[in-house]
């Protein structure tokens, strides 16, 4: 893990956070539509 650059880790973290946010928004939207 120490060989992996910090930039790669930061990009991966940002990507994971953005994907999680998109999933949360989509789930909330589907719940609102189904309600």
C-alpha angles and dihedrals in degrees: 000000000000089000092061111094118243091237091060091050092048092049091048090049093049091048092050091048093049092048091049090050092050091049091049091050092047092048092049090048093051091048091051092049094047093047 
